Amino acid sequence: MKKYDYLIVGCGLFGAVFAHEAKKKGKSVLIVEKRDHIGGNIYCEEQEGILVHKYGAHIFHTSNKAVWDYVNQFVEFNNFVNSPIANYKGEIYNMPFNMNTFSKMFGVATPKEAERVIEEQRAEVQGEPKNLEEQAISLVGREIYTKLIKGYTEKQWGRDCKDLPAFIIKRLPVRYTYNNNYFNDRYQGIPVEGYTVLIERLIEGCDVRLNTDFFADREMFLSLADKCLYTGTIDGYFDYIYGKLGYRSLRFENELLDEPNYQGVAVVNYTEREIPYTRIIEHKHFAFGTQPKTVITKEYPVDWEEGMEPYYPINDEENNALYARYVERASKEPNVIFGGRLGMYKYYDMDKCIEAALALCEKEL
């Protein structure tokens, strides 16, 4: 069997960036991926000429010029700006909370009027907020909390806001301007050819095996390379010896509709508790598509169980303490590096994922 410098377990963004940099340094790389495609959760596939984000909306945004220049070596980005809306019982509000939101909700026109209303409503929480509900009200007032935060958050986490810790929502973006751009970052967009092409170009020259379960023969795979970069779940690597880390997962329901424009925007959040999905994504709007049909995806948060894709780490005190035990255990694996959102039990935006991968390359290669 061929011997490699690096075995990379998982073909997502973190592993692909490391693979690219390793190849540049003349290293040989084998990537094993249990899914039948490359790209991890940023994988896109084409349907009716529309690039569909298979695992939920991925919008690239960063203020780090070095990261922006890095990805632009491989693909061209369009000028998509994320301006989602929220639907609460048929009432439509702009996100993030800004003057358009306040004008519609409170009937105000100026920042001073909006601030006065929110200030009055915030006053109901005295002292240190004890839970997420109190934290949210102390930031944006009762009305915005009730209509735009409560139901959405309870669906996302599967628990009542009063039972969720305050730290989850330590800061909420509140803008006293009429600006609907969801992100404050300087650079934003989506690859014109989709994210799968970005990954393809990153891993060029590497050996890739899809539909390959690392755990089916761990020792054999580890023997194929001098070192391993493992980007799966850190607790899974150690057979959950200390117990399972907590995650939330997602279920996606795709529909192809025989109409050109379903909702007029890429993302609509459904903020009432009674609607089971958190949002609907209409993929063509990421690329300003004019196709005669459209593809929409409903996103349902669910409790994670083994075998499901773990999307969001539940970074509460208990899980973070458990993760620290696994990190300690991982430090005793001399030839295995743990990276990416699952290996590091951390929710990463794409730019932060690339930053972390490049920092590892700096240290390792």
N, C-alpha and C positions, 0 to 999 in steps of 0.2 A: 504493500500500500504506500502511496505517496506520503511523504512527511511534510507538514506545513509549519510555517512559523506561527500562524495564528488560526485557531478555530473560533469562529464567531457563531454563537447560538442565538438565532433570531435575526430576521432580515428587515428590521424596522429602521427608522431614521438614525438612531444612535449607532447601531452596528454598521450601517452603511457608510456613515461619515468616517468611523474608525477604519473600516475596510479600505476606503479610498486613500486615506492618509498612509496606511500601512503599505499599500501597493506602491505609492509614490516613493516610499523609502526602500523599495526593492524587496519587501517582504511577500511571502506567499501566503494566501488566505483561502480558507475553506469556510463557507457559510452554510449552516444547516437551518432549515426553517420547517416547522411542522405544518404550516398552512400550504395551500396549493398555489400561492402567489407571493411575490416579494412585496416589500413596502409596509408591512405591519398595518397599523390602523390608519395610515394615510393613503392606502391603496385606492386607486380610482379605476373604475371600469366603464366602458362606453356602452350606452343603451340609446338607440334611436338618435345617434349623433350627439348625445348629451354625456358629458363626463360626470359620472355618479360617484360621490364620495361614499364608499361602501360602509365605512364605520363612523358616519356622522360628519358634520361640517368641520373642515379644516381650513382656516384662514390664516395665512402667514402674515405675521406682523412683528416688527422689531424696531428698536431705536439704536441697535448696535450696527453701525455701518460695516464693520468687519464681517459680521454674519450675513448681512444683506449682500455684500459684494461676493461672499463665498458662494451662496446659493445661485447668484446670477451668473456664475461661471458655467453652470450646467444647464439652466433653463431660463427662458424669458418669462417674466411675470406680467400679468395684466394690471390694470389700475382699479381693481375691485376694492370698494370701501364697505366695510360691514356696518349696515344701518338697520338692525333688526327692529321689529315692532312686537309689542305685547298685546295679546287679545284677552281681555277679561270680560267674560259674559257678553261678547260682541262689541264691547268698547275697545277702541284701538288707541294705544299709547306708544310714543317713541321711547326707545331704549338707547343708551343708558338714560337715567333720569336727567332731563334737561328742561329748558324753558318751554319746549313744545309739550312735554309731559305735563308740566305744572299749569300751563295755560289751559290745556284741555281738562285737567282734573279739578283745578281750583278756580278757573275763570279769571286768571290774572294775566297781566301783560308785561310786567317789568320784574327784573331780578329782586328788587326791594320788596315788592308785594309777595313774591313767591317765598322769599326768606322769612317774611313775617308769619305766613301761614305755617310753614314747616317748624319754625321756632316755637309757635304756640302748641303745636301737636307734640313736639318732642318733650315738652315739659312734663308730660304724664309719667315719665320714667325718672325717678329720683335715685341718686346713688349709683353704685356700680351695677351694670346690667347683669342679671343672674343667668340668663339664657339667651338663645338666638332671637326670640321674639322681642325681649326688652332691648337687646342690642340694636336691632333693626329700627325699632320705634325711636330710640334715642338718637339715631342717625338721620332718619328721613321722615319721622312722624307716623301716626296711626294709619292715615288714609292710603299712602303709597304702600306701606307694609301690607295692609289688608288686601289691596287689589293686585299688587305686582310682585310681592315677595312671598307671602305666607304659603299659598297653595303650591306654587312652583317649587319652593324649597322643601316642602313636606313630601312632594312627589319624588324629588331628587334624592332625598335621604331616607325616605320610607319611615319617617318619624315626625311627630308633632313638633312644631317650632319651640314649644316650651320645654321639650325634652332634648333639644339640641344645644351644644355648648355655644356660648357667645362668640368664641374666637373664630368660628367658621365664617363669620360675616363682619370681621373687625372693621373693614372699610367698604363703603359702597360708593361707586362713582356718582357724584352729584354735581351737575354743571349748571351754573346760572347763565348759560348762553344757549342760543338756538343752534346747537351743533349736534347732529345725529350720528357722527362718526363714533362707533362704539369704542375704538381704541385711540389712545393718545399717542401711539407710536408714530415715528416719522415715516417709516416704510411699511407698506401694506400691499397685498395682492395675492393672486393665486397663479401657479404656473399655467401658462397658456396650453401646454400639452398635458397637464395633469401631474400629480405627484409621483405616479408610477414611473414616469420618464426620468424624473429627478433621481429616483433610487437606482434605476437601470444604469444611469450614467455614473453614479457614485461607485457602483460595485463592478464596473467594467474591468475585466481581467481577473476577477476572482472566480473560484469554483463555487458553484451554488447547487445545493441539493434541496429541492422542495419536497413536500409530503414526507419529511424525515423527522422522526421523533428522537431527539437527543437522549431521552430517558430510556428508550428501547434498548440501548446498548451504550450507556454512559462511558464505561471504562474504555471501550473500543474507540469511541469518538475522541475522548481525551488523549488517547495514545497516538492519535494522528497528528498532533501539533505540539509544539514546545509550550505554547501558552493558550489559554482559552479566555475569550471575552463572552461572558454569559449575560444575556439581556432578558431572561425570563424572570419569574417570581423567585425572589431570594429564599423564601420559606419552602417553595416547591423543590428547589435544588437540594435542600437538606431534609427532604421527605417530611416536612412539617414537624420536626422533632420537638419543637417548643410550642407547637400549636399553629393555627392558620392566622395569617394577617387578614384584617378586614378590608373588603372592597365593596364598591357598588358597581353593578354591571348595567348594560343597556340591551334592549331588544329593539330591532329595527324592522319596520313594516314598509316595504316599498310598493308604490303603485304607479303604473304607467297610465296616464290619463290622455284621452283623445281631445285635448284642448291645448291652445298655445301658451296660456298663462293662468295658473291656478290662484296664486295669492299676491302676485305683483312685487314680491320681495324674496330674497333668498331664505330668510329665517323669520318665522313667527313663533314667539313663545306663548304657550297657553297657560295662563297663570291661575286659573281657578282649579281648586282641588278635585272637582267632580270629573273633569276631563282627564283620562288616565295617562295620556302622553304629555310630555313637557313641551315639545316643539314639533313643528313641521318644517322640513327643509325642502325647498324647490331648487334643484341643482342647477338648472339652466341659467338662473340669475347670477350665479358665480362667474359666468363667462359671457353674460349679456346675450344669451342664446335667443335665436328667432325660429327654432324648429317648430313644426306644426303640432308636435305632441310635447308632453312634459312629464317628468318623473318627480314624484314627491316621496319623502320618507318621514314617517312618524316615529318619534323616539320615545321609548318607554323605559324609565329606570326600573331596575329590578334588583333584588338581593342577589349577591354573588354566591355561587356554589361552585365547587370544584368541577372543572370541565367547561365552565363558561369563561368568557373573556373578562379579565379584571380591568375595569376602566379607571375608576377613581379610588385611590387609596383613602381609607378613613383615618386621617392623621390625628386621631385623638390621643390622649396620654397613654392609654392602655396599649394601643397598637404601636405607638412610637417606642414604648418601652420594650415591646416584644421584638420590634425591628432592631433595636440596639443589641439585643441578645444574638440575633442572626448576624449582625455586622461583626460582632466579636468572634463568632464561629467562622465567618468568612475570612477573617484575617489569618486564620490558620491554614488556608488553602493557598499554598505558595504560588501555584501557576494558574490560578483562576482569578479573573477580574470581574467584578459585578458592576454592571452599568445600565443606563437607561431607566425609564420610569418604574419598571417592575423590579429590576435589580437593586434600585436605590429607593424603592417605596416612596415615590415622589411624583406629584402631578407636574408635568413639564409642558409648557408651551413649546412649539416647535423650535423657536429661536433659542430658548434656554437649553433645550435638548442638544442642539448643535454646539452651543457654547460649552456645555459639559463634556461632549464627546471630543471637541478640539482641545479642551484642557487636559483630558486624559491622554490624548495623542502627544501633547507637549511633554507630559511626564513620562510616558511609556516608550515612545518610539525614538 
